[in-house]
Amino acid sequence: MYERVQFIGYAIPSTPLILADIGDPNSPGFIEGRYIGIEPAGDDINARIELTMNAIQAAAKSDAVDSSPTTLKIFVMPEFTFRGTRGAYDAEIYFDAFRARFMECVVDNKDYEGWLFVVGTFVNIMGDYVRGVDPKRDRRARVREDLAMALANAWQYCNKNDDPELATIVNDTLRTYTKYCHDHPIYEVADRSYVVAGGRRDDADYPEGLSIEKKFISNEDFVLNLHSNAFAEEQAAYPDIDEKNGEDKQQAFDDLSIFTIRGIKFGVEVCLDHYKARIRRNRQPNTNLVQIQIIPSCGMQIVDSSVVAGPEGYVFNCDGQYDEFDLTSNPGAGASIWTGTDSNRAHTQLTKVGKPCSGNDPTCDQPNLIMPDATVTKITIEDDSAPKLFAYGAGEVHIYSWLKIPPPIAGA
């Protein structure tokens, strides 16, 4: 059906408003900050969809987009693009409401036939939450919050008063404490990437779209709480994911990561899941490859040892946290196209596979990655609603020129 593919990244900064960094600058730390959004949650979701549609429409109107029906346009957003003022929407029903509204915009619009949307991630707690219904749970959350902030304040004191020995102790204690909190969460939170094909509801594969759920939680996925009634690092964790039978999706809204839609085999990993080589470690058989691998993230870039795309396949990353290429990471600067934003807070990255990886062990038999033959067009998004929804502006759309569709995967 498709002969070419075109990657389009909406590089919008998706971190909370960062008030302070906590911890060792040479290793993953913590953040003090404030979630940006509006109330009530339904209005927040609708406003984020409108901003997203502004970016999609800006891309669609650009001469850089190939309008041919044989070119698949893949529009990708960063992790945490839908999370609200509490860091997570406080009821599971909001995910269904979001899907229904977004489908009205892109699935019921014939203009988006030939588009595939990977809508960053949507964050909601499992079940629902009403403050005051369970006083014991609320009290546990408040105690954890007080302890986390006491440790954060102690670290700030050490940092300002040149006491590195105590700072190390505080930092180690904070890491140990947060690990305990992740292992014993008060709230289980789903961080899901929603994928849907545009232009029609009769899609034979996934007519309602599908979702991929994040497994591994980072110390920066939530803030160290500065106020009550928000979901914080010391309270939340993601549900465990059963991968004993591999990563191939069985149902549209299960939590697995490999799927075929519009005749193309995809793998999607959210941020830290990619760093930890989730798909590569769990794919069955261990020769299972995809044609296109996508990484929505907030603080990640492509990691060569985690790539499971096949020969001539592509890997595309859209990140909402930083724009400076990490020279210590692979693929090297000569093996991918890196596009940072003027805000210095987001990027997109694209690479192509020469020789694929072998086996499940990411420490050996690495793939060979090469520079794709593509150019990039950048469009700055202007939207007055953005400061109410995102701390650092409306971001940019990065449109990569079309490339030849990857060949089918043998045995897929």
C-alpha positions, 0 to 999 in steps of 0.5 A: 500500500505504502511506498514511502514514509515521512516522519514528523515530530512535534518537539514540544517541551513536556517537562513540568515547570522545573524549580530545582534539580536535586541530586548528583548532576552526573547521574539521573536525579530528581526534580522539584517542580510544578505541573502546568495545566488547567482545571477541570481535567476535561477542559485540560484534555480538550485544550491539549488536543486543540494545541496538538491539532494546531501543530498537525494542521501546520504540518499538513499545510507545509510544502515539506509534507508529501501529499501522495497517498502512497506516503505514510505520514507518521506524526509523533509527540513526546512523552507526558504531553497529556497529564494535567495539573496533578501530574496524572488525570485522576480517573481512568475514564479520562483516557477513553474521553481523550481517545473519543475526542481525538478520533473525532479530529483525525479519524473522522477527517478524510484529510488525514488518510495516510497519516499515523499518529503517535500521541506522546503519552497520556497519564492517568491513575488506575481506577480513580481518586477522590481526595478525602474518601480514603483518609488513611491513604491521604495521610500516607501520601502526606507523610511521604511528601513531607519526608521527600521534601525534607530530604530535598531541602537538606540537599539544597542546604548542602549544595548552597553551603558547600557540604558535599559529604552530607549532600552525598548522604542525603542523595543516597538516602533519597534514592533509597527512599524513592526506590522503596516508594516505587516498590510500595506505591500509594497510586498505580499510574498508567503512562500510555502512548496512543497510536491511531491511523487517520482518515477512516474508522474502518481500519481492519487492524485497530479501528479504535487505535491502540496503546502501549504502556510504559513499564519502567519509572524514572526518578524524573517522571514525577516531581518531588511534591511541593503541594498536596493533591498532586501525584508525585515521585514518592507516591506513584509507580507503574503497574508491572507488565507480563512479557513472558510471551513476548511483546506482540500485542494480543489486544488493542489496549493491552500493555505490549509494544509490537504491532502491525498497522496499515501493513507495517510492523512497528515497535514503540518504547516509551523513554526509559523502556527504550534505554532498558531495551525492553523490546529487545530483551523480551521479544519472541523469538529473539530474532523478531524485528520490526520495520519502524521503531518509535520512541516518545520520550521526555529525557531520552535519545536513541540507544543503539543496543536497544534497536530492534528494527530490521535491515533498512528499517528506521528508528525515530525519537521525539523528546520533550526534555533536551536538545543537546546531543549526548556525545557519549551515546550511540548512534554517533553524530554521523549515524543519525539526524539530530534536530534540536529546538530553539528553546533548547528543551526538545529534539527529534532524532532519526536513524536507519539500520544497516545490519540489525541486532542479533539475540536478546542480550543488549550488551552484545551483537549490536546493530549497525546504524547509518545516516538516513538520506533525509532533510528536515524542515522546522516550523515554529508553533504559535499558540496563545494557549500553550503557556497554560498547558506547557511550561516552556512554550508551544515547541516546533514541528520537525518534518523529515523528507520522505524515505523509502518504506522499509522492506517487509520482515521475513516471517512477520 
